Amino acid sequence: MTRPSPSATPDLSPLETWIPLPHRGVGRGRSFVSGDPDGERIRIRYFRDGDAGMMVAKVWFGPDAEGPPGHAHGGSQAAVLDEAMGGNAWLQGHPVLAGTLTIRYRRPLPLGTVVTVRTDIASVDGRKVVTSATLEDEDGVYCEGEGVFIVMKDALRERLFEEAQKEGRDEAAY
């Protein structure tokens, strides 16, 4: 398969059953992963899968995400899985923070490749939300992750959103 140039404009358009999710915004204080939607590191667009209701995404790893020559850094892939798994938990009504992440790398991810992120929630037990996600394309999985996320206590959540509002950020963006 011929891979696109790492600096080519990626096609992050949704599949037919995907519903676009609002972008969290850009600039200081925004997401390390999705906070620079036109940059050269990571470009990602999130959607709700209309069939399954879970979060999915299209993501592109640009030249600023390089680890091994010509390939995406493992940490950039882990960061995408972290944000997607946590974001899916929030989308399903669980305001969480990451507790434990386990990432398994299956094959090197060439820069410039557009991959699909698929997420799922395996279980919810009290405040513990167990999630999973993959980075994949038509040829298979590049990496997969599992996460144990913890639902924030009300006091912590309120404090975090108060701080965000002081900086002019809207809670609805989360």
OpenMM code with the backbone's topology and positions (N, CA, C; nanometers):
from openmm import Vec3, app, unit

residues = "MET THR ARG PRO SER PRO SER ALA THR PRO ASP LEU SER PRO LEU GLU THR TRP ILE PRO LEU PRO HIS ARG GLY VAL GLY ARG GLY ARG SER PHE VAL SER GLY ASP PRO ASP GLY GLU ARG ILE ARG ILE ARG TYR PHE ARG ASP GLY ASP ALA GLY MET MET VAL ALA LYS VAL TRP PHE GLY PRO ASP ALA GLU GLY PRO PRO GLY HIS ALA HIS GLY GLY SER GLN ALA ALA VAL LEU ASP GLU ALA MET GLY GLY ASN ALA TRP LEU GLN GLY HIS PRO VAL LEU ALA GLY THR LEU THR ILE ARG TYR ARG ARG PRO LEU PRO LEU GLY THR VAL VAL THR VAL ARG THR ASP ILE ALA SER VAL ASP GLY ARG LYS VAL VAL THR SER ALA THR LEU GLU ASP GLU ASP GLY VAL TYR CYS GLU GLY GLU GLY VAL PHE ILE VAL MET LYS ASP ALA LEU ARG GLU ARG LEU PHE GLU GLU ALA GLN LYS GLU GLY ARG ASP GLU ALA ALA TYR".split()
positions = [
    Vec3(0.0836, -0.1172, 0.0000),
    Vec3(0.0000, 0.0000, 0.0000),
    Vec3(0.0882, 0.1236, 0.0000),
    Vec3(0.0535, 0.2208, -0.0818),
    Vec3(0.1262, 0.3465, -0.0863),
    Vec3(0.0726, 0.4385, 0.0220),
    Vec3(0.1629, 0.4913, 0.1034),
    Vec3(0.1233, 0.5800, 0.2121),
    Vec3(0.1306, 0.7246, 0.1637),
    Vec3(0.0390, 0.8103, 0.2130),
    Vec3(0.0453, 0.9513, 0.1764),
    Vec3(0.1652, 1.0190, 0.2400),
    Vec3(0.2012, 1.1331, 0.1878),
    Vec3(0.3071, 1.2126, 0.2466),
    Vec3(0.2677, 1.2508, 0.3884),
    Vec3(0.3641, 1.2513, 0.4831),
    Vec3(0.3303, 1.2889, 0.6204),
    Vec3(0.2707, 1.4293, 0.6313),
    Vec3(0.2958, 1.5165, 0.5341),
    Vec3(0.2427, 1.6524, 0.5429),
    Vec3(0.1233, 1.6756, 0.4507),
    Vec3(0.0708, 1.5698, 0.3878),
    Vec3(-0.0460, 1.5836, 0.3014),
    Vec3(-0.1688, 1.6174, 0.3851),
    Vec3(-0.2679, 1.6811, 0.3238),
    Vec3(-0.3917, 1.7123, 0.3943),
    Vec3(-0.4698, 1.5832, 0.4151),
    Vec3(-0.4921, 1.5446, 0.5413),
    Vec3(-0.5594, 1.4174, 0.5681),
    Vec3(-0.7112, 1.4274, 0.5504),
    Vec3(-0.7716, 1.3177, 0.5098),
    Vec3(-0.9173, 1.3088, 0.5002),
    Vec3(-0.9696, 1.2501, 0.6311),
    Vec3(-1.0268, 1.3350, 0.7139),
    Vec3(-1.0801, 1.2925, 0.8432),
    Vec3(-1.2326, 1.2933, 0.8425),
    Vec3(-1.2904, 1.2704, 0.7258),
    Vec3(-1.4358, 1.2725, 0.7141),
    Vec3(-1.4960, 1.1465, 0.7760),
    Vec3(-1.6198, 1.1586, 0.8247),
    Vec3(-1.6839, 1.0458, 0.8947),
    Vec3(-1.7353, 0.9394, 0.7993),
    Vec3(-1.7546, 0.8211, 0.8538),
    Vec3(-1.8272, 0.7175, 0.7817),
    Vec3(-1.9757, 0.7529, 0.7851),
    Vec3(-2.0543, 0.6837, 0.7081),
    Vec3(-2.1953, 0.7192, 0.6903),
    Vec3(-2.2746, 0.7237, 0.8213),
    Vec3(-2.2488, 0.6323, 0.9134),
    Vec3(-2.3289, 0.6260, 1.0366),
    Vec3(-2.2709, 0.7099, 1.1503),
    Vec3(-2.1627, 0.7822, 1.1268),
    Vec3(-2.0984, 0.8595, 1.2320),
    Vec3(-2.1574, 0.9991, 1.2418),
    Vec3(-2.1771, 1.0459, 1.3648),
    Vec3(-2.2323, 1.1777, 1.3926),
    Vec3(-2.1205, 1.2637, 1.4523),
    Vec3(-2.0887, 1.3784, 1.3906),
    Vec3(-1.9797, 1.4620, 1.4423),
    Vec3(-2.0060, 1.5081, 1.5854),
    Vec3(-1.8991, 1.5093, 1.6653),
    Vec3(-1.9058, 1.5626, 1.8014),
    Vec3(-1.8426, 1.7012, 1.8022),
    Vec3(-1.8886, 1.7898, 1.8915),
    Vec3(-1.8313, 1.9250, 1.8967),
    Vec3(-1.6832, 1.9195, 1.9296),
    Vec3(-1.6079, 2.0109, 1.8700),
    Vec3(-1.4645, 2.0199, 1.8978),
    Vec3(-1.4457, 2.0948, 2.0287),
    Vec3(-1.3487, 2.0512, 2.1073),
    Vec3(-1.3258, 2.1102, 2.2397),
    Vec3(-1.2584, 2.2461, 2.2323),
    Vec3(-1.2182, 2.2904, 2.1168),
    Vec3(-1.1527, 2.4205, 2.1060),
    Vec3(-1.0027, 2.4066, 2.0954),
    Vec3(-0.9391, 2.5183, 2.0736),
    Vec3(-0.7950, 2.5188, 2.0529),
    Vec3(-0.7315, 2.6237, 2.1423),
    Vec3(-0.6000, 2.6208, 2.1470),
    Vec3(-0.5274, 2.7234, 2.2192),
    Vec3(-0.4822, 2.6773, 2.3559),
    Vec3(-0.4276, 2.7726, 2.4308),
    Vec3(-0.3742, 2.7447, 2.5640),
    Vec3(-0.4811, 2.6828, 2.6535),
    Vec3(-0.4432, 2.5807, 2.7253),
    Vec3(-0.5350, 2.5161, 2.8172),
    Vec3(-0.6221, 2.4113, 2.7520),
    Vec3(-0.5979, 2.3808, 2.6279),
    Vec3(-0.6783, 2.2811, 2.5580),
    Vec3(-0.6030, 2.1499, 2.5504),
    Vec3(-0.6680, 2.0526, 2.4923),
    Vec3(-0.6149, 1.9171, 2.4869),
    Vec3(-0.4795, 1.9084, 2.4172),
    Vec3(-0.3886, 1.8358, 2.4782),
    Vec3(-0.2590, 1.8060, 2.4158),
    Vec3(-0.2792, 1.7303, 2.2854),
    Vec3(-0.3778, 1.6420, 2.2815),
    Vec3(-0.4005, 1.5588, 2.1635),
    Vec3(-0.4785, 1.6343, 2.0564),
    Vec3(-0.5939, 1.6867, 2.0904),
    Vec3(-0.6832, 1.7429, 1.9890),
    Vec3(-0.6853, 1.8949, 1.9864),
    Vec3(-0.5993, 1.9598, 2.0606),
    Vec3(-0.6020, 2.1054, 2.0718),
    Vec3(-0.5407, 2.1826, 1.9577),
    Vec3(-0.4827, 2.1157, 1.8598),
    Vec3(-0.4223, 2.1838, 1.7443),
    Vec3(-0.4696, 2.1130, 1.6170),
    Vec3(-0.5984, 2.1323, 1.5812),
    Vec3(-0.6597, 2.0524, 1.4743),
    Vec3(-0.6021, 2.0733, 1.3347),
    Vec3(-0.5208, 2.1773, 1.3169),
    Vec3(-0.4598, 2.1998, 1.1857),
    Vec3(-0.3079, 2.1925, 1.1922),
    Vec3(-0.2554, 2.1432, 1.3039),
    Vec3(-0.1111, 2.1383, 1.3247),
    Vec3(-0.0453, 2.0214, 1.2524),
    Vec3(0.0809, 2.0047, 1.2800),
    Vec3(0.1610, 1.9014, 1.2142),
    Vec3(0.1940, 1.7848, 1.3070),
    Vec3(0.1288, 1.7793, 1.4256),
    Vec3(0.1532, 1.6699, 1.5195),
    Vec3(0.0434, 1.5651, 1.5059),
    Vec3(-0.0747, 1.5967, 1.5544),
    Vec3(-0.1881, 1.5045, 1.5525),
    Vec3(-0.3107, 1.5840, 1.5101),
    Vec3(-0.3820, 1.5321, 1.4126),
    Vec3(-0.5117, 1.5900, 1.3750),
    Vec3(-0.6152, 1.4814, 1.3989),
    Vec3(-0.7183, 1.5170, 1.4733),
    Vec3(-0.8182, 1.4167, 1.5102),
    Vec3(-0.9568, 1.4781, 1.5055),
    Vec3(-1.0521, 1.4003, 1.4594),
    Vec3(-1.1927, 1.4407, 1.4578),
    Vec3(-1.2732, 1.3297, 1.5244),
    Vec3(-1.3522, 1.3672, 1.6244),
    Vec3(-1.4312, 1.2709, 1.6997),
    Vec3(-1.5756, 1.2651, 1.6497),
    Vec3(-1.6328, 1.1449, 1.6602),
    Vec3(-1.7695, 1.1198, 1.6172),
    Vec3(-1.8337, 1.0213, 1.7147),
    Vec3(-1.9672, 1.0198, 1.7142),
    Vec3(-2.0416, 0.9152, 1.7830),
    Vec3(-2.0837, 0.8178, 1.6744),
    Vec3(-2.0541, 0.6906, 1.6943),
    Vec3(-2.0980, 0.5884, 1.5997),
    Vec3(-2.2482, 0.5721, 1.6184),
    Vec3(-2.3243, 0.6098, 1.5173),
    Vec3(-2.4690, 0.6060, 1.5266),
    Vec3(-2.5252, 0.4678, 1.5513),
    Vec3(-2.4543, 0.3640, 1.5078),
    Vec3(-2.5015, 0.2272, 1.5285),
    Vec3(-2.4748, 0.1801, 1.6714),
    Vec3(-2.3542, 0.2041, 1.7210),
    Vec3(-2.3140, 0.1529, 1.8521),
    Vec3(-2.3249, 0.2569, 1.9638),
    Vec3(-2.3256, 0.3854, 1.9278),
    Vec3(-2.3319, 0.4903, 2.0280),
    Vec3(-2.1987, 0.5230, 2.0929),
    Vec3(-2.0948, 0.4478, 2.0615),
    Vec3(-1.9631, 0.4712, 2.1202),
    Vec3(-1.8872, 0.5758, 2.0394),
    Vec3(-1.7844, 0.6331, 2.1013),
    Vec3(-1.7005, 0.7309, 2.0340),
    Vec3(-1.6079, 0.6606, 1.9355),
    Vec3(-1.5940, 0.7217, 1.8204),
    Vec3(-1.4969, 0.6799, 1.7198),
    Vec3(-1.4255, 0.8060, 1.6729),
    Vec3(-1.3183, 0.7893, 1.5997),
    Vec3(-1.2457, 0.9058, 1.5499),
    Vec3(-1.1658, 0.8671, 1.4266),
    Vec3(-1.1312, 0.9690, 1.3523),
    Vec3(-1.0312, 0.9566, 1.2468),
    Vec3(-0.9133, 1.0400, 1.2954),
    Vec3(-0.7935, 0.9855, 1.2833),
    Vec3(-0.6744, 1.0553, 1.3323),
    Vec3(-0.5612, 1.0406, 1.2322),
    Vec3(-0.4815, 1.1454, 1.2249),
    Vec3(-0.3641, 1.1523, 1.1374),
    Vec3(-0.2451, 1.1916, 1.2229),
    Vec3(-0.1362, 1.1203, 1.2065),
    Vec3(-0.0121, 1.1502, 1.2780),
    Vec3(0.0838, 1.2160, 1.1804),
    Vec3(0.1157, 1.3425, 1.2054),
    Vec3(0.2024, 1.4198, 1.1170),
    Vec3(0.3487, 1.4134, 1.1559),
    Vec3(0.4320, 1.4889, 1.0855),
    Vec3(0.5767, 1.4825, 1.1078),
    Vec3(0.6206, 1.5213, 1.2481),
    Vec3(0.5422, 1.6040, 1.3177),
    Vec3(0.5791, 1.6424, 1.4544),
    Vec3(0.5471, 1.5348, 1.5572),
    Vec3(0.4878, 1.4226, 1.5143),
    Vec3(0.4592, 1.3098, 1.6033),
    Vec3(0.5602, 1.1971, 1.5823),
    Vec3(0.6698, 1.2259, 1.5131),
    Vec3(0.7654, 1.1206, 1.4778),
    Vec3(0.8386, 1.0642, 1.5987),
    Vec3(0.8501, 0.9317, 1.5985),
    Vec3(0.9300, 0.8581, 1.6948),
    Vec3(1.0388, 0.7888, 1.6145),
    Vec3(1.0222, 0.6585, 1.5843),
    Vec3(1.1170, 0.5933, 1.4943),
    Vec3(1.1101, 0.6609, 1.3574),
    Vec3(1.2189, 0.6651, 1.2826),
    Vec3(1.2185, 0.7360, 1.1548),
    Vec3(1.0987, 0.6996, 1.0671),
    Vec3(1.0206, 0.8045, 1.0311),
    Vec3(0.9074, 0.7862, 0.9419),
    Vec3(0.7825, 0.7283, 1.0063),
    Vec3(0.7841, 0.7110, 1.1376),
    Vec3(0.6710, 0.6459, 1.2066),
    Vec3(0.6278, 0.7252, 1.3302),
    Vec3(0.5032, 0.7076, 1.3702),
    Vec3(0.4480, 0.7781, 1.4855),
    Vec3(0.5104, 0.7290, 1.6156),
    Vec3(0.5406, 0.8224, 1.7020),
    Vec3(0.5944, 0.7922, 1.8337),
    Vec3(0.4900, 0.7135, 1.9137),
    Vec3(0.5340, 0.6126, 1.9863),
    Vec3(0.4417, 0.5331, 2.0663),
    Vec3(0.3669, 0.6160, 2.1683),
    Vec3(0.4314, 0.7172, 2.2239),
    Vec3(0.3646, 0.8036, 2.3209),
    Vec3(0.2524, 0.8838, 2.2581),
    Vec3(0.2672, 0.9231, 2.1312),
    Vec3(0.1590, 0.9967, 2.0649),
    Vec3(0.0396, 0.9052, 2.0426),
    Vec3(0.0654, 0.7802, 2.0113),
    Vec3(-0.0429, 0.6835, 1.9944),
    Vec3(-0.1119, 0.6569, 2.1284),
    Vec3(-0.0336, 0.6433, 2.2345),
    Vec3(-0.0902, 0.6207, 2.3677),
    Vec3(-0.1752, 0.7390, 2.4116),
    Vec3(-0.1294, 0.8612, 2.3812),
    Vec3(-0.2057, 0.9802, 2.4178),
    Vec3(-0.3406, 0.9830, 2.3463),
    Vec3(-0.3430, 0.9441, 2.2199),
    Vec3(-0.4691, 0.9394, 2.1447),
    Vec3(-0.5628, 0.8366, 2.2076),
    Vec3(-0.5114, 0.7187, 2.2391),
    Vec3(-0.5968, 0.6161, 2.3004),
    Vec3(-0.6490, 0.6621, 2.4364),
    Vec3(-0.5640, 0.7267, 2.5154),
    Vec3(-0.6040, 0.7792, 2.6454),
    Vec3(-0.7192, 0.8781, 2.6289),
    Vec3(-0.7019, 0.9776, 2.5405),
    Vec3(-0.8066, 1.0776, 2.5225),
    Vec3(-0.9357, 1.0155, 2.4690),
    Vec3(-0.9236, 0.9227, 2.3763),
    Vec3(-1.0431, 0.8608, 2.3183),
    Vec3(-1.1164, 0.7733, 2.4200),
    Vec3(-1.0434, 0.6941, 2.4972),
    Vec3(-1.1102, 0.6094, 2.5973),
    Vec3(-1.1766, 0.6943, 2.7043),
    Vec3(-1.1064, 0.7960, 2.7539),
    Vec3(-1.1656, 0.8848, 2.8529),
    Vec3(-1.2814, 0.9637, 2.7949),
    Vec3(-1.2650, 1.0114, 2.6720),
    Vec3(-1.3728, 1.0856, 2.6062),
    Vec3(-1.4970, 1.0020, 2.5861),
    Vec3(-1.4793, 0.8764, 2.5528),
    Vec3(-1.5939, 0.7875, 2.5365),
    Vec3(-1.6653, 0.7669, 2.6696),
    Vec3(-1.5880, 0.7534, 2.7771),
    Vec3(-1.6503, 0.7392, 2.9087),
    Vec3(-1.7340, 0.8630, 2.9410),
    Vec3(-1.6790, 0.9833, 2.9149),
    Vec3(-1.7546, 1.1071, 2.9373),
    Vec3(-1.8800, 1.1077, 2.8500),
    Vec3(-1.8662, 1.0685, 2.7233),
    Vec3(-1.9796, 1.0661, 2.6313),
    Vec3(-2.0909, 0.9751, 2.6828),
    Vec3(-2.0522, 0.8690, 2.7534),
    Vec3(-2.1496, 0.7740, 2.8080),
    Vec3(-2.1983, 0.8142, 2.9472),
    Vec3(-2.1602, 0.9351, 2.9927),
    Vec3(-2.2109, 0.9862, 3.1193),
    Vec3(-2.1242, 0.9616, 3.2407),
    Vec3(-1.9969, 0.9274, 3.2195),
    Vec3(-1.9057, 0.8990, 3.3298),
    Vec3(-1.7916, 1.0012, 3.3280),
    Vec3(-1.7974, 1.1083, 3.4085),
    Vec3(-1.6891, 1.2076, 3.4110),
    Vec3(-1.5669, 1.1514, 3.4844),
    Vec3(-1.4693, 1.1066, 3.4088),
    Vec3(-1.3584, 1.0274, 3.4623),
    Vec3(-1.2224, 1.0944, 3.4454),
    Vec3(-1.1283, 1.0401, 3.5195),
    Vec3(-0.9855, 1.0650, 3.5014),
    Vec3(-0.9188, 0.9285, 3.4875),
    Vec3(-0.8088, 0.9242, 3.4139),
    Vec3(-0.7375, 0.7978, 3.3934),
    Vec3(-0.6765, 0.7487, 3.5234),
    Vec3(-0.6908, 0.6189, 3.5472),
    Vec3(-0.6259, 0.5531, 3.6605),
    Vec3(-0.5096, 0.4697, 3.6123),
    Vec3(-0.5362, 0.3810, 3.5185),
    Vec3(-0.4338, 0.2921, 3.4638),
    Vec3(-0.4555, 0.2774, 3.3143),
    Vec3(-0.3481, 0.2860, 3.2375),
    Vec3(-0.3536, 0.2623, 3.0932),
    Vec3(-0.2574, 0.1498, 3.0581),
    Vec3(-0.3024, 0.0602, 2.9727),
    Vec3(-0.2163, -0.0448, 2.9193),
    Vec3(-0.2238, -0.0346, 2.7674),
    Vec3(-0.1079, -0.0187, 2.7033),
    Vec3(-0.1024, -0.0042, 2.5579),
    Vec3(-0.0200, -0.1186, 2.5009),
    Vec3(-0.0720, -0.1804, 2.3959),
    Vec3(0.0006, -0.2858, 2.3245),
    Vec3(0.0204, -0.2413, 2.1803),
    Vec3(0.1447, -0.2375, 2.1384),
    Vec3(0.1789, -0.1965, 2.0020),
    Vec3(0.1909, -0.3219, 1.9157),
    Vec3(0.1186, -0.3233, 1.8056),
    Vec3(0.1143, -0.4408, 1.7183),
    Vec3(0.2041, -0.4279, 1.5963),
    Vec3(0.2167, -0.3051, 1.5419),
    Vec3(0.3034, -0.2821, 1.4266),
    Vec3(0.3298, -0.1330, 1.4164),
    Vec3(0.4401, -0.0936, 1.3545),
    Vec3(0.4735, 0.0491, 1.3435),
    Vec3(0.3692, 0.1232, 1.2585),
    Vec3(0.3375, 0.2461, 1.3001),
    Vec3(0.2387, 0.3293, 1.2324),
    Vec3(0.3100, 0.4368, 1.1500),
    Vec3(0.3099, 0.4233, 1.0166),
    Vec3(0.3785, 0.5224, 0.9324),
    Vec3(0.3163, 0.6615, 0.9456),
    Vec3(0.4009, 0.7639, 0.9514),
    Vec3(0.3513, 0.9004, 0.9526),
    Vec3(0.2690, 0.9250, 0.8270),
    Vec3(0.1686, 1.0096, 0.8383),
    Vec3(0.0836, 1.0425, 0.7249),
    Vec3(-0.0327, 0.9477, 0.7062),
    Vec3(-0.0388, 0.8435, 0.7854),
    Vec3(-0.1470, 0.7461, 0.7748),
    Vec3(-0.2692, 0.7965, 0.8511),
    Vec3(-0.3870, 0.7864, 0.7907),
    Vec3(-0.5114, 0.8153, 0.8606),
    Vec3(-0.5635, 0.6829, 0.9146),
    Vec3(-0.5861, 0.6795, 1.0451),
    Vec3(-0.6359, 0.5581, 1.1090),
    Vec3(-0.7674, 0.5883, 1.1794),
    Vec3(-0.8399, 0.4828, 1.2086),
    Vec3(-0.9655, 0.4922, 1.2817),
    Vec3(-0.9412, 0.4537, 1.4260),
    Vec3(-1.0013, 0.5293, 1.5156),
    Vec3(-0.9993, 0.4973, 1.6579),
    Vec3(-1.1371, 0.4410, 1.6912),
    Vec3(-1.1392, 0.3249, 1.7525),
    Vec3(-1.2648, 0.2650, 1.7980),
    Vec3(-1.2559, 0.2462, 1.9488),
    Vec3(-1.3625, 0.2799, 2.0183),
    Vec3(-1.3634, 0.2701, 2.1644),
    Vec3(-1.4801, 0.1846, 2.2115),
    Vec3(-1.4682, 0.1375, 2.3339),
    Vec3(-1.5751, 0.0600, 2.3943),
    Vec3(-1.5628, 0.0719, 2.5461),
    Vec3(-1.6708, 0.0454, 2.6142),
    Vec3(-1.6700, 0.0355, 2.7598),
    Vec3(-1.6976, -0.1098, 2.7943),
    Vec3(-1.6012, -0.1721, 2.8615),
    Vec3(-1.6145, -0.3133, 2.8976),
    Vec3(-1.7022, -0.3320, 3.0204),
    Vec3(-1.6861, -0.2424, 3.1190),
    Vec3(-1.7650, -0.2567, 3.2410),
    Vec3(-1.7637, -0.1281, 3.3215),
    Vec3(-1.8639, -0.1161, 3.4076),
    Vec3(-1.8727, -0.0071, 3.5042),
    Vec3(-1.9046, -0.0717, 3.6380),
    Vec3(-1.8190, -0.0452, 3.7366),
    Vec3(-1.8368, -0.1010, 3.8703),
    Vec3(-1.8155, 0.0118, 3.9702),
    Vec3(-1.9243, 0.0691, 4.0177),
    Vec3(-1.9133, 0.1835, 4.1074),
    Vec3(-1.8490, 0.2994, 4.0339),
    Vec3(-1.7364, 0.3494, 4.0857),
    Vec3(-1.6654, 0.4605, 4.0215),
    Vec3(-1.5642, 0.4125, 3.9188),
    Vec3(-1.5463, 0.2842, 3.9030),
    Vec3(-1.4454, 0.2293, 3.8105),
    Vec3(-1.5094, 0.1990, 3.6749),
    Vec3(-1.4526, 0.2603, 3.5679),
    Vec3(-1.5001, 0.2400, 3.4310),
    Vec3(-1.3850, 0.1779, 3.3519),
    Vec3(-1.4052, 0.0569, 3.3017),
    Vec3(-1.3021, -0.0136, 3.2246),
    Vec3(-1.3328, 0.0045, 3.0764),
    Vec3(-1.2338, 0.0536, 3.0030),
    Vec3(-1.2515, 0.0882, 2.8623),
    Vec3(-1.1493, 0.0163, 2.7750),
    Vec3(-1.1729, 0.0231, 2.6433),
    Vec3(-1.0750, -0.0272, 2.5471),
    Vec3(-1.0815, 0.0576, 2.4215),
    Vec3(-0.9740, 0.0543, 2.3431),
    Vec3(-0.9696, 0.1285, 2.2168),
    Vec3(-0.8628, 0.0685, 2.1266),
    Vec3(-0.8796, 0.0918, 1.9966),
    Vec3(-0.7799, 0.0497, 1.8984),
    Vec3(-0.7517, 0.1641, 1.8018),
    Vec3(-0.6310, 0.1635, 1.7461),
    Vec3(-0.5941, 0.2449, 1.6301),
    Vec3(-0.5788, 0.1451, 1.5167),
    Vec3(-0.6590, 0.1607, 1.4113),
    Vec3(-0.6595, 0.0587, 1.3054),
    Vec3(-0.6874, 0.1205, 1.1697),
    Vec3(-0.6543, 0.0463, 1.0668),
    Vec3(-0.6953, 0.0791, 0.9309),
    Vec3(-0.7407, -0.0494, 0.8635),
    Vec3(-0.7617, -0.0446, 0.7340),
    Vec3(-0.8138, -0.1626, 0.6637),
    Vec3(-0.7177, -0.2813, 0.6677),
    Vec3(-0.5918, -0.2570, 0.7008),
    Vec3(-0.4939, -0.3658, 0.7077),
    Vec3(-0.4810, -0.4267, 0.8467),
    Vec3(-0.5478, -0.3682, 0.9464),
    Vec3(-0.5428, -0.4247, 1.0801),
    Vec3(-0.5126, -0.3222, 1.1879),
    Vec3(-0.4776, -0.3713, 1.3061),
    Vec3(-0.4571, -0.2891, 1.4254),
    Vec3(-0.3102, -0.2487, 1.4375),
    Vec3(-0.2887, -0.1193, 1.4639),
    Vec3(-0.1537, -0.0693, 1.4926),
    Vec3(-0.1239, -0.0784, 1.6417),
    Vec3(-0.2199, -0.0373, 1.7228),
    Vec3(-0.2034, -0.0519, 1.8673),
    Vec3(-0.3408, -0.0564, 1.9314),
    Vec3(-0.3430, -0.1087, 2.0523),
    Vec3(-0.4681, -0.1207, 2.1259),
    Vec3(-0.4409, -0.0883, 2.2713),
    Vec3(-0.5444, -0.0425, 2.3375),
    Vec3(-0.5277, -0.0051, 2.4767),
    Vec3(-0.6461, -0.0449, 2.5608),
    Vec3(-0.6181, -0.0563, 2.6875),
    Vec3(-0.7210, -0.0769, 2.7883),
    Vec3(-0.6968, 0.0279, 2.8951),
    Vec3(-0.8040, 0.0765, 2.9527),
    Vec3(-0.7908, 0.1771, 3.0564),
    Vec3(-0.8865, 0.1510, 3.1701),
    Vec3(-0.8383, 0.1800, 3.2888),
    Vec3(-0.9250, 0.1838, 3.4055),
    Vec3(-0.9352, 0.3314, 3.4410),
    Vec3(-1.0553, 0.3842, 3.4288),
    Vec3(-1.0816, 0.5240, 3.4562),
    Vec3(-1.1682, 0.5332, 3.5817),
    Vec3(-1.1484, 0.6406, 3.6567),
    Vec3(-1.2187, 0.6584, 3.7828),
    Vec3(-1.3099, 0.7814, 3.7727),
    Vec3(-1.4376, 0.7624, 3.8039),
    Vec3(-1.5327, 0.8735, 3.8042),
    Vec3(-1.4911, 0.9711, 3.9140),
    Vec3(-1.4806, 1.0983, 3.8764),
    Vec3(-1.4399, 1.2005, 3.9717),
    Vec3(-1.5466, 1.2206, 4.0792),
    Vec3(-1.5020, 1.2478, 4.1991),
    Vec3(-1.5946, 1.2892, 4.3046),
    Vec3(-1.6459, 1.4281, 4.2683),
    Vec3(-1.7677, 1.4587, 4.3116),
    Vec3(-1.8333, 1.5842, 4.2751),
    Vec3(-1.7480, 1.7069, 4.3081),
    Vec3(-1.6846, 1.7077, 4.4243),
    Vec3(-1.6065, 1.8244, 4.4662),
    Vec3(-1.4903, 1.8501, 4.3705),
    Vec3(-1.4216, 1.7455, 4.3268),
    Vec3(-1.3108, 1.7618, 4.2337),
    Vec3(-1.3622, 1.8110, 4.0982),
    Vec3(-1.4676, 1.7506, 4.0512),
    Vec3(-1.5239, 1.7910, 3.9213),
    Vec3(-1.5651, 1.9384, 3.9248),
    Vec3(-1.6328, 1.9793, 4.0300),
    Vec3(-1.6748, 2.1189, 4.0428),
    Vec3(-1.5548, 2.2131, 4.0445),
    Vec3(-1.4501, 2.1749, 4.1168),
    Vec3(-1.3304, 2.2601, 4.1241),
    Vec3(-1.2652, 2.2727, 3.9877),
    Vec3(-1.2531, 2.1614, 3.9145),
    Vec3(-1.1907, 2.1664, 3.7825),
    Vec3(-1.2698, 2.2547, 3.6861),
    Vec3(-1.4018, 2.2439, 3.6897),
    Vec3(-1.4830, 2.3250, 3.5994),
    Vec3(-1.4847, 2.4719, 3.6403),
    Vec3(-1.4759, 2.5010, 3.7691),
    Vec3(-1.4639, 2.6406, 3.8139),
    Vec3(-1.3356, 2.7016, 3.7592),
    Vec3(-1.2249, 2.6259, 3.7660),
    Vec3(-1.0978, 2.6747, 3.7132),
    Vec3(-1.1063, 2.6966, 3.5628),
    Vec3(-1.1699, 2.6045, 3.4920),
    Vec3(-1.1845, 2.6182, 3.3467),
    Vec3(-1.2679, 2.7413, 3.3121),
    Vec3(-1.3753, 2.7661, 3.3866),
    Vec3(-1.4598, 2.8825, 3.3608),
    Vec3(-1.3844, 3.0125, 3.3841),
    Vec3(-1.2977, 3.0159, 3.4858),
    Vec3(-1.2156, 3.1359, 3.5117),
    Vec3(-1.1262, 3.1671, 3.3916),
    Vec3(-1.0870, 3.0626, 3.3191),
    Vec3(-1.0028, 3.0800, 3.2001),
    Vec3(-1.0863, 3.0990, 3.0734),
    Vec3(-1.2186, 3.1082, 3.0907),
    Vec3(-1.3046, 3.1326, 2.9759),
    Vec3(-1.3448, 3.0092, 2.8991),
    Vec3(-1.3257, 2.8908, 2.9577),
    Vec3(-1.3642, 2.7662, 2.8897),
    Vec3(-1.5037, 2.7244, 2.9352),
    Vec3(-1.5777, 2.6673, 2.8459),
    Vec3(-1.7154, 2.6265, 2.8704),
    Vec3(-1.7220, 2.4785, 2.9071),
    Vec3(-1.7923, 2.4481, 3.0162),
    Vec3(-1.8067, 2.3080, 3.0599),
    Vec3(-1.8661, 2.2211, 2.9508),
    Vec3(-1.9521, 2.2765, 2.8666),
    Vec3(-2.0167, 2.1971, 2.7609),
    Vec3(-1.9157, 2.1430, 2.6613),
    Vec3(-1.7958, 2.2008, 2.6571),
    Vec3(-1.6943, 2.1532, 2.5633),
    Vec3(-1.6313, 2.0224, 2.6085),
    Vec3(-1.6620, 1.9807, 2.7306),
    Vec3(-1.6022, 1.8579, 2.7827),
    Vec3(-1.7008, 1.7497, 2.7795),
] * unit.nanometer
topology = app.Topology()
chain = topology.addChain("A")
for resn in residues:
    res = topology.addResidue(resn, chain)
    for name in ("N", "CA", "C"):
        topology.addAtom(name, app.Element.getBySymbol(name[0]), res)
